[in-house]
Amino acid sequence: MNHGSQLDGVTGASVIVTGAAGGIGRAVAEAFAAADARVVLWDVAEGVHTTAAEIRARHAAKVYAVCADITDRAAVREAFDFSESAAGDVSVVVHAAGALATGPALEAAEGAWERCLSTNATGTMLVASESARRMAARGHGAITVITSNAASTPRVGMSSYGASKAAATAFVRGLGLEVAGRGVRCNLVSPGSTETAMLRQSWTGAADMDSTIGGDPTTYRLGVPLRRVAQPQDIADAALFLSSAAARHITLHDLRVDGGATLDM
Ligand SMILES: NC(=O)c1ccc[n+]([C@@H]2O[C@H](COP(=O)([O-])OP(=O)(O)OC[C@H]3O[C@@H](n4cnc5c(N)ncnc54)[C@H](O)[C@@H]3O)[C@@H](O)[C@H]2O)c1
């Protein structure tokens, strides 16, 4: 997308980006700052303040940061209050916070499934619901949630992660239906392998960049038809589009950005 230019529905808007200390969230925050939005970065990691300072140094936009755990209902409300007092009424939310959990479906480390569901399912429900409630009261808004192609395509060693993303997907689509009549759009972006810390964390055994792109029959992975893994910018571009006025008639949509890896819609 053409960054650094005016984008209807984004330029001048107040925007929250969660997971903004991570690879995809940071790229999303940077894309909105380049389009001259007022951006509030959320993350549980303290590094979010450094990320905000770095983005502020490169763009003229107003950039703020808050440390918040999205699995904590009160913390989500407080972070929202902070965001709106700093940047004004929020009309765009991109929710990129998430956590990977890997391991066999036959056994789980103590608490691993619960942590995964809490971050990816409950965390998404809390952020999306709070966002939609405030936006619906004002009659407009766009929420974009980053899920994963693992929500619908089974992956060896990723059953709990896939379940958590499928739960998030179902919630966002149901929420979107409830608030569509009040001017709030709710969409999903489903990335495939994207070059961030999370991708490297997902590699177990002999898995690496070559097997990610080329495929691995031992784990029933087909590879990536476009012969590359996504860069965080590829996911940010999709989120920017869905948040903009160019997507004004799009809601309940799940935009897959995986280079064709799941041979699916
Ligand atoms: N990288 C990939 O290959 C890939 C593929 C598909 C989907 N995704 C999804 O994209 C999103 C972004 O992933 P990424 O690759 O940038 O990962 P990342 O690990 O680089 O970033 C995730 C960020 O979320 C934050 N976070 C985790 N738990 C949190 C909590 N409870 N409260 C607030 N912040 C929290 C982390 O601190 C981190 O900064 C995630 O939802 C992930 O599941 C990633």
The ligand as an SDF file (V2000), in Angstrom:
LIG
                    3D

 44 48  0  0  0  0  0  0  0  0999 V2000
    4.1610  -15.0210   12.8630 N   0  0  0  0  0  0  0  0  0  0  0  0
    3.3570  -15.8900   12.2910 C   0  0  0  0  0  0  0  0  0  0  0  0
    3.8100  -16.7660   11.5330 O   0  0  0  0  0  0  0  0  0  0  0  0
    1.8600  -15.8220   12.5380 C   0  0  0  0  0  0  0  0  0  0  0  0
    1.0550  -16.6420   11.7400 C   0  0  0  0  0  0  0  0  0  0  0  0
   -0.3270  -16.6020   11.9340 C   0  0  0  0  0  0  0  0  0  0  0  0
   -0.8720  -15.7680   12.8960 C   0  0  0  0  0  0  0  0  0  0  0  0
   -0.0660  -14.9860   13.6680 N   0  0  0  0  0  0  0  0  0  0  0  0
   -0.7230  -14.1480   14.6740 C   0  0  0  0  0  0  0  0  0  0  0  0
   -0.3570  -12.7900   14.4660 O   0  0  0  0  0  0  0  0  0  0  0  0
   -0.3860  -12.0850   15.7140 C   0  0  0  0  0  0  0  0  0  0  0  0
    0.9380  -11.3660   15.9290 C   0  0  0  0  0  0  0  0  0  0  0  0
    1.9720  -12.3500   15.9890 O   0  0  0  0  0  0  0  0  0  0  0  0
    3.5390  -12.0230   15.8030 P   0  0  0  0  0  0  0  0  0  0  0  0
    4.0650  -12.9780   14.8140 O   0  0  0  0  0  0  0  0  0  0  0  0
    3.7450  -10.5650   15.6460 O   0  0  0  0  0  0  0  0  0  0  0  0
    4.0500  -12.5230   17.2280 O   0  0  0  0  0  0  0  0  0  0  0  0
    4.9850  -11.8120   18.3020 P   0  0  0  0  0  0  0  0  0  0  0  0
    5.2280  -12.8470   19.3330 O   0  0  0  0  0  0  0  0  0  0  0  0
    6.1290  -11.1340   17.6270 O   0  0  0  0  0  0  0  0  0  0  0  0
    4.0130  -10.6720   18.9040 O   0  0  0  0  0  0  0  0  0  0  0  0
    2.9180  -10.9490   19.7170 C   0  0  0  0  0  0  0  0  0  0  0  0
    2.8190   -9.8230   20.7370 C   0  0  0  0  0  0  0  0  0  0  0  0
    1.6530  -10.0360   21.5480 O   0  0  0  0  0  0  0  0  0  0  0  0
    1.9930   -9.6660   22.8700 C   0  0  0  0  0  0  0  0  0  0  0  0
    1.1410  -10.3320   23.8530 N   0  0  0  0  0  0  0  0  0  0  0  0
    1.0980  -11.6640   24.1410 C   0  0  0  0  0  0  0  0  0  0  0  0
    0.2350  -11.8920   25.1540 N   0  0  0  0  0  0  0  0  0  0  0  0
   -0.2790  -10.6750   25.5030 C   0  0  0  0  0  0  0  0  0  0  0  0
   -1.2040  -10.2500   26.4980 C   0  0  0  0  0  0  0  0  0  0  0  0
   -1.7600  -11.1210   27.3550 N   0  0  0  0  0  0  0  0  0  0  0  0
   -1.5230   -8.9260   26.5870 N   0  0  0  0  0  0  0  0  0  0  0  0
   -0.9440   -8.0350   25.7250 C   0  0  0  0  0  0  0  0  0  0  0  0
   -0.0360   -8.3750   24.7700 N   0  0  0  0  0  0  0  0  0  0  0  0
    0.2840   -9.6870   24.6680 C   0  0  0  0  0  0  0  0  0  0  0  0
    3.4350  -10.1140   23.0350 C   0  0  0  0  0  0  0  0  0  0  0  0
    4.0840   -9.4580   24.1280 O   0  0  0  0  0  0  0  0  0  0  0  0
    4.0290   -9.7660   21.6760 C   0  0  0  0  0  0  0  0  0  0  0  0
    4.6140   -8.4740   21.6690 O   0  0  0  0  0  0  0  0  0  0  0  0
   -0.6670  -13.1390   16.7930 C   0  0  0  0  0  0  0  0  0  0  0  0
   -2.0360  -13.1220   17.1220 O   0  0  0  0  0  0  0  0  0  0  0  0
   -0.3080  -14.4350   16.1030 C   0  0  0  0  0  0  0  0  0  0  0  0
   -1.0000  -15.5220   16.6550 O   0  0  0  0  0  0  0  0  0  0  0  0
    1.2860  -15.0010   13.5120 C   0  0  0  0  0  0  0  0  0  0  0  0
  1  2  1  0
  2  3  2  0
  2  4  1  0
  4  5  1  0
  4 44  2  0
  5  6  2  0
  6  7  1  0
  7  8  2  0
  8  9  1  0
  8 44  1  0
  9 10  1  0
  9 42  1  0
 10 11  1  0
 11 12  1  0
 11 40  1  0
 12 13  1  0
 13 14  1  0
 14 15  2  0
 14 16  1  0
 14 17  1  0
 17 18  1  0
 18 19  2  0
 18 20  1  0
 18 21  1  0
 21 22  1  0
 22 23  1  0
 23 24  1  0
 23 38  1  0
 24 25  1  0
 25 26  1  0
 25 36  1  0
 26 27  1  0
 26 35  1  0
 27 28  2  0
 28 29  1  0
 29 30  1  0
 29 35  2  0
 30 31  1  0
 30 32  2  0
 32 33  1  0
 33 34  2  0
 34 35  1  0
 36 37  1  0
 36 38  1  0
 38 39  1  0
 40 41  1  0
 40 42  1  0
 42 43  1  0
M  CHG  2   8   1  16  -1
M  END
$$$$
